[in-house]
């Protein structure tokens, strides 16, 4: 009994020397995108896309929404592969211009022609 008592006293004295771990609560900023802004941009894209020529729109939607390859789109639309590539490119360009005109995306910065990235 004495041995058990001594062990308990030793364990209790060891606890006093150790710092007490207190749970720390840290607030972390939410990195989730603003859902309202994303919804508003989606609506703007939808409105602008409705103004794009029908064949451009169809090729664009098949490529970006349905994730079909250019070859699959060419078969589905019964047009040459090069035509599909051109239509998707033109749809992107028209869509960007329409979104800029509506103020949904910032205007293009003035840069030299050689530095402009291809879409």
One Martini backbone bead per residue (centre of mass of N, CA, C, O) as a GRO file, in nm:
protein
  119
    1UNK     BB    1   0.057   0.064  -0.019
    2UNK     BB    2   0.298   0.254  -0.009
    3UNK     BB    3   0.385   0.225  -0.298
    4UNK     BB    4   0.124   0.334  -0.430
    5UNK     BB    5   0.132   0.611  -0.294
    6UNK     BB    6   0.408   0.703  -0.406
    7UNK     BB    7   0.331   0.685  -0.703
    8UNK     BB    8   0.103   0.893  -0.695
    9UNK     BB    9   0.273   1.133  -0.591
   10UNK     BB   10   0.468   1.134  -0.834
   11UNK     BB   11   0.258   1.178  -1.057
   12UNK     BB   12   0.140   1.446  -0.941
   13UNK     BB   13   0.407   1.609  -0.943
   14UNK     BB   14   0.449   1.583  -1.252
   15UNK     BB   15   0.193   1.746  -1.336
   16UNK     BB   16   0.275   2.024  -1.215
   17UNK     BB   17   0.526   2.071  -1.413
   18UNK     BB   18   0.339   2.055  -1.638
   19UNK     BB   19   0.185   2.191  -1.881
   20UNK     BB   20  -0.120   2.297  -1.964
   21UNK     BB   21  -0.338   2.189  -2.201
   22UNK     BB   22  -0.489   2.414  -2.413
   23UNK     BB   23  -0.730   2.483  -2.612
   24UNK     BB   24  -0.699   2.611  -2.938
   25UNK     BB   25  -0.859   2.871  -3.112
   26UNK     BB   26  -0.869   2.900  -3.467
   27UNK     BB   27  -0.926   3.124  -3.711
   28UNK     BB   28  -1.023   3.052  -4.042
   29UNK     BB   29  -1.022   3.144  -4.345
   30UNK     BB   30  -1.235   3.149  -4.608
   31UNK     BB   31  -1.153   3.016  -4.944
   32UNK     BB   32  -1.413   3.044  -5.062
   33UNK     BB   33  -1.591   3.139  -5.302
   34UNK     BB   34  -1.804   3.366  -5.413
   35UNK     BB   35  -2.121   3.275  -5.495
   36UNK     BB   36  -2.244   3.533  -5.610
   37UNK     BB   37  -2.026   3.596  -5.820
   38UNK     BB   38  -2.044   3.327  -5.970
   39UNK     BB   39  -2.346   3.350  -6.045
   40UNK     BB   40  -2.325   3.615  -6.199
   41UNK     BB   41  -2.122   3.516  -6.413
   42UNK     BB   42  -2.297   3.285  -6.522
   43UNK     BB   43  -2.522   3.471  -6.624
   44UNK     BB   44  -2.348   3.639  -6.816
   45UNK     BB   45  -2.257   3.403  -6.991
   46UNK     BB   46  -2.537   3.312  -7.080
   47UNK     BB   47  -2.619   3.578  -7.215
   48UNK     BB   48  -2.376   3.598  -7.410
   49UNK     BB   49  -2.416   3.318  -7.547
   50UNK     BB   50  -2.695   3.392  -7.681
   51UNK     BB   51  -2.537   3.601  -7.892
   52UNK     BB   52  -2.415   3.376  -8.029
   53UNK     BB   53  -2.371   3.191  -8.272
   54UNK     BB   54  -2.509   2.884  -8.297
   55UNK     BB   55  -2.256   2.717  -8.395
   56UNK     BB   56  -2.063   2.828  -8.186
   57UNK     BB   57  -2.222   2.752  -7.933
   58UNK     BB   58  -2.234   2.448  -7.979
   59UNK     BB   59  -1.928   2.398  -7.984
   60UNK     BB   60  -1.867   2.524  -7.707
   61UNK     BB   61  -2.052   2.342  -7.533
   62UNK     BB   62  -1.932   2.070  -7.618
   63UNK     BB   63  -1.644   2.137  -7.514
   64UNK     BB   64  -1.696   2.267  -7.215
   65UNK     BB   65  -1.945   2.100  -7.098
   66UNK     BB   66  -1.917   1.801  -7.238
   67UNK     BB   67  -1.612   1.734  -7.316
   68UNK     BB   68  -1.547   1.725  -7.610
   69UNK     BB   69  -1.389   1.665  -7.878
   70UNK     BB   70  -1.326   1.781  -8.181
   71UNK     BB   71  -1.391   1.516  -8.327
   72UNK     BB   72  -1.670   1.467  -8.192
   73UNK     BB   73  -1.795   1.731  -8.291
   74UNK     BB   74  -1.762   1.685  -8.594
   75UNK     BB   75  -1.949   1.441  -8.600
   76UNK     BB   76  -2.203   1.566  -8.466
   77UNK     BB   77  -2.204   1.826  -8.682
   78UNK     BB   78  -2.096   1.760  -8.966
   79UNK     BB   79  -1.787   1.871  -8.969
   80UNK     BB   80  -1.494   1.983  -8.988
   81UNK     BB   81  -1.236   2.010  -8.773
   82UNK     BB   82  -1.146   2.305  -8.839
   83UNK     BB   83  -1.425   2.429  -8.792
   84UNK     BB   84  -1.448   2.369  -8.494
   85UNK     BB   85  -1.201   2.527  -8.399
   86UNK     BB   86  -1.300   2.797  -8.506
   87UNK     BB   87  -1.570   2.816  -8.352
   88UNK     BB   88  -1.454   2.804  -8.066
   89UNK     BB   89  -1.273   3.050  -8.091
   90UNK     BB   90  -1.494   3.256  -8.173
   91UNK     BB   91  -1.668   3.216  -7.923
   92UNK     BB   92  -1.463   3.314  -7.720
   93UNK     BB   93  -1.418   3.595  -7.839
   94UNK     BB   94  -1.714   3.691  -7.826
   95UNK     BB   95  -1.759   3.642  -7.526
   96UNK     BB   96  -1.545   3.836  -7.423
   97UNK     BB   97  -1.655   4.090  -7.560
   98UNK     BB   98  -1.936   4.083  -7.428
   99UNK     BB   99  -1.835   4.090  -7.132
  100UNK     BB  100  -1.688   4.360  -7.157
  101UNK     BB  101  -1.934   4.532  -7.248
  102UNK     BB  102  -2.094   4.450  -6.971
  103UNK     BB  103  -1.866   4.440  -6.726
  104UNK     BB  104  -1.778   4.138  -6.625
  105UNK     BB  105  -1.499   4.211  -6.742
  106UNK     BB  106  -1.210   4.329  -6.780
  107UNK     BB  107  -1.031   4.507  -6.963
  108UNK     BB  108  -0.793   4.513  -7.182
  109UNK     BB  109  -0.474   4.525  -7.192
  110UNK     BB  110  -0.204   4.698  -7.310
  111UNK     BB  111  -0.031   4.509  -7.550
  112UNK     BB  112   0.159   4.349  -7.731
  113UNK     BB  113   0.117   4.121  -7.981
  114UNK     BB  114   0.346   3.916  -7.876
  115UNK     BB  115   0.211   3.893  -7.566
  116UNK     BB  116  -0.039   3.751  -7.656
  117UNK     BB  117  -0.236   3.516  -7.556
  118UNK     BB  118  -0.374   3.227  -7.640
  119UNK     BB  119  -0.709   3.076  -7.653
   0.00000   0.00000   0.00000
